[in-house]
Each structure stands twice: as C-alpha cells, then as structure tokens.
Amino acid sequence: MYAQGGYGQAPQQQQQQYHAGYQQQQQQQYAPQQQQQYGVQQQMTEQPQQAQQTQQQEVTQAAAPTDQGKAQPIYVDTQHDDMVHDAQLDYYGTKLATSSSDRTVKIYDVSGNSYAPNATLTGHSGPIYQLSWSHPKYGTLLASASFDGSVLIHRESRQGEWILVKAFVGLHESSVNSVQFAPHEYGLVCVAGSSDGRVSVLTHGGESNGDDEWTVEYLNDTPLGVNAVSWAPYGVGKEGEDEQCEPLPPRLVTGGSDNGIRMWTKNASTGIWEQSVVESGDAHHKDWVRDVAWAPSIIPGMNVIASCSEDKTVIIWKQGGDGTADDDKKWSPKVLNTFEDPVWRVSWSITGNILAVSSGDANVTLWKEELDGVWSLVNQVEDAAEGAQGE
C-alpha cells in the first residue's frame, strides 16, 4: 500500500524564497514562543476542544468500490494550508501522517476505505519536509524533519493524544531534508540529512538500561547538501576466517546536491562510520539526487538501491548476487527509465520487487524487474486531484 503525498522537497527556487521569508517570520513571530515550547520535552499537543469534537464526528468515506472486495484508493483531504511534502503510513498501515509547508503534521486513522482525523502536531517553525514512523517495538513514535534545522520526535501516549518526547532544536545549521528510523534490530536509532552537508545519527540509550538520553553523531557527507537518506535492511553475512554468519553492521545510503550517492558503513570493531566509494561509470545522475531507497533483502548477498534525480532519471544500483568476492564489493548502476519531468520520490514495496516512482507530472508509476533484468511499467496510479474531482 502506498501513501501518495506531495513532492519530496521544495524546488530549488522555493527553498531560496523560504530562506528569506521564514527566517524573518521566525524572528518576528515564533522565536520567543518556540524556545519555550522546545524546552519542554513532555509537552502535550494543543488541539482546541471544539475542533477535536468536530474531528471526532467526521469520518470521511472514500469512493465506493466498483468491484466487490477490491481495494480502492482513499483520497484524503488533508486540510493543510500549504503544499504537502510527505505522506507516510505506519508499520501496520492504520495511521497516516502528512507534513506541509504550513508547519504542521496531521495524523489520520485509516480503516478499510475510510479515514478519520487523529491529531495535528505543531512545534516546527518552518516547512516540514519528511516524516518517519518507528517500529512498533518502541511504541508509536513519529520523527519529523524541517527547514528550521530541527528534528522533532512525538509519541502517541493515548488514542489521539501526542507528546513531544525529544526536540533536536538546531540539530543542523541549515534545512533538514530527510529523516528515517533504522531497522529495529539496531535499536532506537534515527538518521537525518541536511543542506549543511552533514548527516546526523541520533541514538537512544535505552530505558531498559536506565539511560533515557539521546546521543548525536555527525557524518560529513557532501558540502553541497544532503537531500535524502535511507537505511539498509537488517541482514546477516559470513564474517571472519571461519565464515560464521554474523549480523551485518548498520549501513546507510545518501543522495546529495552534488549529483552523487554515498554509502556509509559502521565499523563493527571501532564503531566509526566509514564512507565507501561508489563508481558509477556511464550511468550516473547529472543533477541533484532527490531521493534514495534501499530495497528490502530478497536474494541473500545482494543489495539493491534506487535513486531519483532532477535529471528526470531513476537509477537502480546493485551489488553482489553471484557469490564472487569482486562482485560483492562493486556497485553496478542501470537506468530504469527517463521520465518527462524531474523525479521526486522512490519507494519499494514490502517484498522489495516493485518500485513506486513519483514524478513532477503528478503521476505515480509502479515498476517491476523481469527475469531478463529489464524493468517494465506494471501500473500507474491516477492523479489524486483528478480522481477526487471525479467522485
């Protein structure tokens, strides 16, 4: 199931406008108020009583199914006052979170072909570019990344009631464009990528150990800015001379404004993050990389990454698969398709065999690799605006 939202990040021209406008707004309207708000970690999300009563009564129904038993798209009227940048479903697909330039996050409960408003989260002083849900092992946690250089983590304490459990205010010197929780096997860990050229790794100490603090580690990625980050799935591999199966170390991929992608691996012995070189050859992006997505593991020993760019292309990067030592280290890129408009987002299905691509022409297309290695278009999701008007 895919959640279709707006474009991934604001266009380059729009970000330049935000730099001038939002900084002035922040100083005039939000600075005193926000600093008080950020100082309270256990802050209840404000929601007027009248609006809450209205929301509890409103349950918007989707289009009636044309075929009995067939799943139909749900068109969500988000009620945001500005551009929607991201839409994310939680682990179970029962909660939908959307983020916007109106500096709010809206959450909805999804059931069958209907949805109901759950809450509106505030706290950021700039556009919110990306969201990420944690694994339910750690509760209902939602991380948000914003132009204001901060990452906020909210938790649902009771149905419809959210508290701010951690505010990483001033985490970066510039816009935070991407955020994602790590696979739960690595603990409660979150990563964020920023326009200041750095990646921050946020690690929770663990309440079971009596340590409820967070640590922050920075990785210097590219001076031109990081637009996207993605974790590798948890896996095991053969390590050491006896080739015993051991858990693979945490790995990351980033996409930046230097038109390239980078791989990061945490050294199991030293605990230091190390960057690995990716040789792209003839297949490489010629403009900003807008998004990267590491695919779920299907074939043992094989890694697959999708990247998309302002240059209107999607590239599939593969590593390993045939068992040879050289092939296990080398990344092989292949252009999936060249689109008519810049490509903003890529997202893998849970099984890892279908790739959803969101492009600037307001279309979402689904792609699958055939046995001969050729990627083919298997479906296209109609424009949500057109679909809603047709109801």
Salt bridges, closest charged atoms under 4 A:
ASP67 OD2 - LYS70 NZ 3.87
ASP86 OD1 - ARG345 NH1 2.88
ASP102 OD2 - HIS80 ND1 3.02
ASP109 OD1 - LYS95 NZ 2.74
ASP148 OD2 - HIS124 ND1 3.13
GLU156 OE1 - LYS95 NZ 3.36
GLU161 OE1 - ARG158 NH2 2.95
GLU185 OE2 - HIS184 NE2 3.33
ASP196 OD2 - HIS172 ND1 3.02
ASP196 OD2 - ARG198 NH2 3.24
ASP212 OD1 - HIS204 NE2 2.67
ASP221 OD2 - ARG262 NH1 3.91
ASP258 OD2 - ARG262 NH1 2.58
GLU310 OE2 - ARG290 NE 3.02
ASP311 OD2 - HIS285 ND1 3.36
GLU369 OE2 - LYS318 NZ 2.63
